[in-house]
């Protein structure tokens, strides 16, 4: 009888472990998404702002 109780207890622990693994995998995916988003935002904030330069134009003769 003691062996049956141990088997039941082990099966319950295994089921709980499986559920915890499912939750951890889900949490890991969410954390990876957040880290990727924050990395992208950090890059955007630390990259120098591109300088827009106005190119000189040729003077046009007056129309008229």
C-alpha positions as CSV (number, residue, x, y, z in Angstrom):
1,X,0.0,0.0,0.0
2,X,2.8,2.4,0.7
3,X,4.3,1.9,-2.8
4,X,0.9,3.0,-4.3
5,X,0.9,6.2,-2.3
6,X,4.4,7.0,-3.4
7,X,3.5,6.4,-7.0
8,X,0.5,8.7,-6.7
9,X,2.6,11.3,-5.1
10,X,5.3,11.1,-7.8
11,X,2.6,11.4,-10.5
12,X,1.2,14.5,-8.9
13,X,4.6,16.0,-8.6
14,X,5.4,15.2,-12.2
15,X,2.1,16.8,-13.4
16,X,2.9,19.9,-11.3
17,X,6.4,20.0,-12.8
18,X,5.0,19.8,-16.3
19,X,2.6,22.6,-15.7
20,X,5.4,24.7,-14.3
21,X,7.5,24.0,-17.4
22,X,4.6,25.2,-19.6
23,X,4.4,28.4,-17.6
24,X,8.2,29.0,-17.7
25,X,8.3,28.5,-21.5
26,X,5.5,31.0,-21.9
27,X,7.3,33.5,-19.6
28,X,10.6,33.0,-21.4
29,X,8.9,33.8,-24.8
30,X,7.4,37.0,-23.3
31,X,10.7,38.0,-21.8
32,X,12.6,37.5,-25.1
33,X,10.1,39.7,-26.8
34,X,10.5,42.4,-24.2
35,X,14.3,42.2,-24.3
36,X,14.3,42.5,-28.1
37,X,11.9,45.5,-28.0
38,X,14.0,47.2,-25.4
39,X,17.2,46.5,-27.3
40,X,15.7,48.1,-30.4
41,X,14.5,51.1,-28.5
42,X,17.9,51.5,-26.9
43,X,19.6,51.4,-30.2
44,X,17.3,54.0,-31.6
45,X,18.0,56.3,-28.6
46,X,21.8,55.9,-28.7
47,X,22.3,56.0,-32.4
48,X,23.3,59.5,-33.6
49,X,20.5,61.4,-35.3
50,X,21.2,61.5,-39.0
51,X,22.0,65.1,-40.2
52,X,20.0,66.3,-43.1
53,X,22.0,68.5,-45.3
54,X,20.6,70.9,-47.9
55,X,22.4,70.6,-51.2
56,X,23.2,73.8,-53.0
57,X,21.2,74.4,-56.1
58,X,22.0,76.1,-59.4
59,X,20.7,79.6,-59.6
60,X,17.8,79.8,-62.0
61,X,17.3,82.7,-64.4
62,X,14.2,84.8,-63.6
63,X,11.1,83.8,-65.5
64,X,9.4,86.6,-67.0
